[in-house]
Amino acid sequence: EDKLAALAKELSAGAAVVKYYVADMTNSDQVRAAHAAMVKDLGAVDVYIANAGTYKPADPKTFSAAEYESTMTLNYGGTLKGMEAVLPAMIERRAGMIVGVSSLVGYRGLPRSWPYGATKAAINNFLEGFRFDVERYGLDVVIVNPGFVKTPLTDLNDFEMPFLVTADVAAEHIVAGIRARKREVHFPWQLSIPSKILRVLPYFIYHAIARKLNK
């Protein structure tokens, strides 16, 4: 909350009107309460960007079902809880946009990231199917699949992250994709294009490449 307050104060120094609301995205009651407060202060939500998430490298020697379920509850479940709050009014107005921040890791399984990758694969699959059923109501669905973005979470990684981008650059890609009403926003291209190619390769070829890169 203190970080949100500081950011709101910084942005409000200009012409923007900035408000912030605090909620645990794994708690439906808190999410609904935050949404109700937003609507009261600012009116209907036009764009919902689901970006809450966490990541921790996985190790089969310390396998923890509870930890992996917790990651799914936040990354995937948090996306759904926000959608549950904003969707009814969007459908009624026949206008609105759902933006799900996923990851290139959601394309195929990768070493050490299987709990995290599973959450992102779930988001991708869910929103791809969801899009078919809400287009009839005039709603847009944008899936964001970034590569490595420099954040406090990625700062903890102990491996080289190719084509690492700053959070500002990532935001520029996402905003551009929202304005263009793209179905998918993926970046950086140096990583996203190879990732898309790997996704369609026969598994035995993909497995050999991924295993070699993981050595």
C-alpha positions in Angstrom: 0.0 0.0 0.0 2.8 2.4 0.8 4.3 1.9 -2.7 0.9 2.6 -4.3 0.5 5.7 -2.2 3.9 7.0 -3.2 3.2 6.3 -6.9 -0.2 7.9 -6.8 1.3 11.0 -5.3 4.1 11.2 -7.9 1.7 10.8 -10.8 -0.9 13.2 -9.4 1.7 16.0 -9.4 0.8 16.4 -13.1 -2.6 16.7 -14.7 -3.6 13.1 -14.1 -6.2 12.1 -11.5 -4.8 9.0 -9.8 -6.4 6.8 -7.1 -5.3 3.5 -5.7 -7.1 0.7 -4.1 -5.7 -2.2 -2.1 -6.8 -5.8 -2.3 -5.4 -9.3 -1.9 -6.1 -10.8 -5.4 -6.6 -14.2 -3.8 -9.5 -12.9 -1.7 -12.8 -12.5 -3.6 -14.3 -10.2 -1.0 -11.4 -7.8 -1.1 -11.4 -7.8 -4.9 -15.1 -7.0 -5.1 -14.8 -4.3 -2.4 -11.9 -2.6 -4.3 -13.9 -2.8 -7.5 -17.0 -1.2 -5.9 -14.8 1.6 -4.5 -13.3 2.2 -8.0 -16.7 2.4 -9.6 -18.0 4.8 -6.9 -15.0 7.1 -7.4 -14.2 6.9 -11.1 -17.1 5.2 -12.9 -17.1 1.9 -14.8 -13.9 0.0 -15.5 -13.0 0.2 -19.1 -9.8 -1.8 -19.1 -8.9 -4.5 -16.6 -5.2 -5.5 -16.6 -4.6 -8.7 -14.6 -0.9 -8.4 -13.7 -0.7 -9.8 -10.1 1.7 -12.7 -9.9 4.8 -14.3 -8.4 7.5 -16.7 -9.4 10.0 -19.0 -7.7 12.4 -21.4 -9.4 11.4 -25.0 -8.9 13.5 -28.0 -7.8 12.2 -31.5 -7.7 14.2 -32.2 -4.5 12.0 -29.7 -2.7 8.7 -30.5 -4.4 5.8 -28.7 -2.7 2.3 -29.2 -3.9 1.1 -26.5 -1.4 3.6 -24.0 -2.8 2.7 -24.7 -6.4 -1.1 -24.5 -5.7 -0.4 -21.1 -4.0 1.3 -19.9 -7.1 -1.7 -21.0 -9.2 -4.1 -19.4 -6.8 -2.4 -16.0 -7.2 -1.3 -16.0 -10.9 -4.3 -17.7 -12.4 -6.9 -17.4 -9.7 -6.2 -13.7 -9.2 -6.8 -13.1 -12.8 -10.2 -14.8 -12.6 -11.3 -13.0 -9.4 -10.7 -9.6 -11.1 -12.6 -10.7 -14.1 -15.5 -11.9 -12.0 -15.7 -8.4 -10.5 -15.6 -6.3 -13.7 -17.2 -8.6 -16.2 -21.0 -8.2 -15.5 -20.9 -4.4 -16.0 -18.8 -4.8 -19.2 -21.3 -7.3 -20.7 -24.2 -5.0 -19.7 -22.5 -2.0 -21.4 -21.3 -4.1 -24.3 -17.9 -2.5 -23.9 -14.7 -3.2 -22.1 -11.3 -4.9 -22.4 -9.8 -7.8 -20.4 -5.9 -7.8 -20.5 -4.2 -10.9 -19.1 -0.5 -10.6 -18.4 0.9 -14.1 -19.1 4.4 -15.1 -20.2 6.3 -16.7 -23.1 7.0 -19.4 -20.5 3.3 -20.4 -21.0 4.0 -21.6 -24.5 5.8 -24.8 -23.5 7.3 -26.4 -20.4 10.7 -25.2 -19.5 13.3 -26.3 -16.8 12.9 -24.9 -13.3 9.8 -22.9 -14.2 7.1 -25.6 -14.4 4.9 -24.3 -11.5 5.0 -20.8 -12.9 4.7 -21.9 -16.5 1.6 -23.9 -15.6 -0.1 -20.8 -14.3 0.7 -18.9 -17.5 -0.4 -21.7 -19.8 -3.7 -21.7 -17.9 -4.1 -18.0 -18.4 -3.3 -18.3 -22.2 -5.7 -21.2 -22.7 -8.5 -19.7 -20.6 -8.4 -16.3 -22.3 -8.1 -17.7 -25.8 -11.3 -19.7 -25.3 -13.0 -16.9 -23.3 -12.5 -14.5 -26.2 -14.9 -16.5 -28.4 -17.7 -16.2 -26.0 -17.4 -12.5 -25.1 -16.7 -11.1 -28.6 -20.5 -11.2 -29.1 -20.8 -8.6 -26.3 -18.3 -6.2 -27.9 -15.6 -7.1 -25.4 -11.9 -7.3 -26.3 -9.5 -9.8 -24.8 -5.7 -9.1 -25.0 -3.2 -11.7 -23.9 0.3 -10.3 -23.0 3.2 -12.7 -23.3 6.4 -10.9 -22.3 9.9 -12.4 -22.0 12.2 -11.4 -19.2 11.3 -8.1 -17.6 13.5 -6.5 -14.9 11.6 -6.5 -11.7 12.3 -7.3 -8.0 11.3 -10.9 -8.9 13.6 -11.4 -11.8 16.4 -9.7 -9.8 16.4 -12.9 -7.8 17.2 -15.1 -10.8 20.6 -16.8 -10.7 20.8 -17.4 -14.5 21.4 -15.3 -17.6 18.2 -13.7 -18.9 18.5 -13.0 -22.6 17.0 -9.8 -24.1 16.0 -8.5 -20.6 13.8 -5.4 -20.9 12.9 -2.7 -18.4 9.5 -2.4 -16.8 9.1 0.9 -18.7 9.7 -0.8 -22.1 7.3 -3.6 -21.2 4.7 -1.0 -20.3 5.1 0.7 -23.7 4.6 -2.6 -25.5 1.5 -3.3 -23.4 -0.1 0.1 -23.8 0.6 0.0 -27.6 -1.1 -3.4 -27.8 -4.1 -2.2 -25.9 -4.5 0.9 -28.1 -4.2 -1.3 -31.2 -6.7 -3.8 -29.7 -4.3 -6.7 -30.5 -5.3 -10.2 -29.5 -1.8 -10.9 -28.4 1.1 -8.7 -27.3 4.5 -10.5 -27.3 7.9 -9.1 -26.8 10.8 -8.8 -27.2 10.7 -10.2 -30.7 14.2 -11.6 -30.4 12.8 -14.0 -27.8 9.1 -14.2 -28.7 9.6 -15.3 -32.3 11.9 -18.2 -31.4 9.5 -19.1 -28.6 6.6 -19.3 -31.1 8.7 -21.5 -33.4 9.6 -23.8 -30.6 5.9 -24.1 -29.7 5.1 -25.8 -33.0 8.1 -28.1 -33.2 7.6 -31.9 -32.6 8.2 -32.6 -29.0 11.3 -34.7 -29.4 13.0 -31.9 -31.2 11.9 -29.3 -28.7 13.0 -31.5 -25.8 16.4 -31.9 -27.3 16.9 -28.2 -27.8 15.5 -27.2 -24.3 17.7 -29.9 -22.6 20.8 -28.6 -24.4 20.1 -25.0 -23.5 19.6 -26.0 -19.8 23.1 -27.6 -19.4 
